[in-house]
């Protein structure tokens, strides 16, 4: 068995461009234009490397943001890119048999599979893969955030020797991180890490947590937080709707609010918002006792009082004020 650390760059049509209106036989999030990969042996030695540029077929105009980020020019793809089928044949031959893929994040494998399907190519060989971020988190600080590659490198004091946002450069740096993790243990315990992640509760919750629940299907942040401080703001003790105070933003699309039940008292609500593949928002919600450490964090934050999201009365005041000039 061997690990293949994979990173890719992909092109997306410019919003509103003719390409963006195209209906493809298989919906893709992006068309792969570059593959970079590094082999890590079972005993975690970083060995050989692979890279290929792919000539896009569906989104031929290179999105200028993608070009700026990756340094790839349309001419590079035209002159040096190979057709997808050939690139995949080369990549698969280089990978060899019995491979386990490691990626930094969840996107690469999904996009690889989508592209293989779009081109009608075999995808049966990319079934075993792990998001190295999950293993990294489980084996370092147990933190809940999906860390940028750069952040993880800093934590391991790995110096960047390759360009960032270059598929092979990113794959190489990811391989250096992976080589320092316990991959055997990480992949064996991956199911649990993934389950925690899926539930939206990465790692351990803070002490004093008394309830947790996941909500789906909100159109945007406003709607999600509105529901969390409105109809879904249920008292964990009696089930009555509670009143919120105000949401404070925290890193990682998290928000907290101090809610109170007219019969049972105060509770701290912490929510984390995450984008779903279908464009909706999922909310994971934790309820804490008001005496908990988490609630103290809220109190400290409230002192600083720099709310990203105002409570409804604040929003109404703001709206009324903003209407005044129109009346003259
Ligand atoms: Zn209550």
Boltz pocket constraint, residues with backbone or C-beta under 6 A from the ligand:
constraints:
  - pocket:
      binder: B
      contacts: [[A, 235], [A, 236], [A, 237], [A, 238], [A, 239], [A, 240], [A, 261], [A, 262], [A, 263], [A, 264], [A, 265]]
      max_distance: 6.0
